[in-house]
Amino acid sequence: MSGHPYQYVVLRCVPRVDRGECLNVGVVLYSQSAGFLRAACHVDEDRLLAFAPGVDVEAVRASLAVVDDVCAGTGGGGRPTLSTPGRRFGWLTAPRSTVIQPSGVHGGTAEDPEAELQALLDRLVR
């Protein structure tokens, strides 16, 4: 096996949980062996508003900023203070019924986790 094993989730915007419809807005990638935990997000405002008229786009962006903070280990202000990247990834991948929800966990290997994160964002979100 070549490269660093990793796990990732797709971040989905679910404006109406009761309907279960979603739009992909980001990816979180974690590689323990590379010491890497980062999120990459892209909110296409026009697409999101066409998908869910009236959705609070700024609230979606604020929720995604929390994901970035958790990846970086920034706690406080309602954010969990978790000691390791693995625990932070576990918290981010836990099922929830909020406007931003993670997909199931997927895996792979990559020589460069940052480049893989961007490739996943391009393939699954943009």
N, C-alpha and C positions, 0 to 999 in steps of 0.2 A: 504494500500500500504506500503510495506516495503522497506527500503533503500532510497537512494538519486535518484531522477529523474535526467536523463542526456540526452544530445543530442550528436550525433556524426556524422562525415562525414568520408568517405573513401577518401584518397588522391590517385589520379590516375595519372600515367605518360601517357601523350598523345603526343608522339613524333611528330606525323603529325596530326595536328588539322583537316586538310582537309579529312583525312581518318576516324577519329573518333574512332580509335582503342586505347585501353588503357590497362594498366597493373597496378594493385593495388600496391602501395608502402608505404602506411601509413594510420594512423587513427588519428583523432583529437577528443578528448572527452571533453565535457564541462558539469559540474554540478554546477549550481549556488548555490544550498543549501549546497554543500560540499566545495565550494570555490575552485573548481578544473578546470583547463584548461591546458591540456597537449597534446602533439603529441607523437606518437610512430611510427617510420619508419623502414623499412627494404628494402634495395635495393639489390636484388640478381643480381649481375653484369652479370653473365653468362646468366641468364634467360632474363634479359633486352636486352642484345646484340643479343640474338637469336630472340627476339620479334621485335627489331628495330635495325638492324645492322647499325653501324655508329652513334648511338645516343651518345651524349656527357654525359657520366655517371657522370662526375664531376659537370656539370651544373645541373643535376638532384639533386645530393647531395647538391649543394649550394642552390637550390630552397627550398629543405626540411629544410635546416638550417635556412632559413628565417622564415619558419613556426614555428620552435622551438623558434626563437627570438620573434616572435609576441606573441606566447603563454605566454612567460615569461615577456612580456611587454617591451622588449628592442626595443626602437625606434631609429630613425636616420639612416643615410646611405641608404636612400631610403625606409626604413621601416616606417610604420605609427606609430605615437605615439597616442595610444588609451588608455583612462583612466581606463576602466573596463574590466574584463575578458569577459563579455557579448558583449561589443563592439568589442573586439578582435576576438571573435568567429564569430560574424557577418561579420567582414571583411574577415576572413578565409573561410567562407562558401559562399561568393558572387561568382556567376558564373564568369568565366574568360576564355580567350582563350590563355592560356600559356601552357608550357610543364607539369606543375603540376596543376591539376584541382580537385575541390572537387565534391563528389557525392551529391545527395540530402541529406537532413538532416533526420536522423533516431533517434529514442529515446528508452529509457528503464529505468530501475531502477537497482541500485546496492548498496550493503552495502559498497563496497570498490571500488571507481572509478578507482584507479590505477590498481587493479587486473582485473577489467573489461576492461580497456584499453588494457592490455596485452592479455587478452582472445580474444578480437576483432582483435588485430593484428595477433594472431596465426590463427584465423579462417578465416579472410578475406584477409590476405596478404601473409603469409608464406606458 
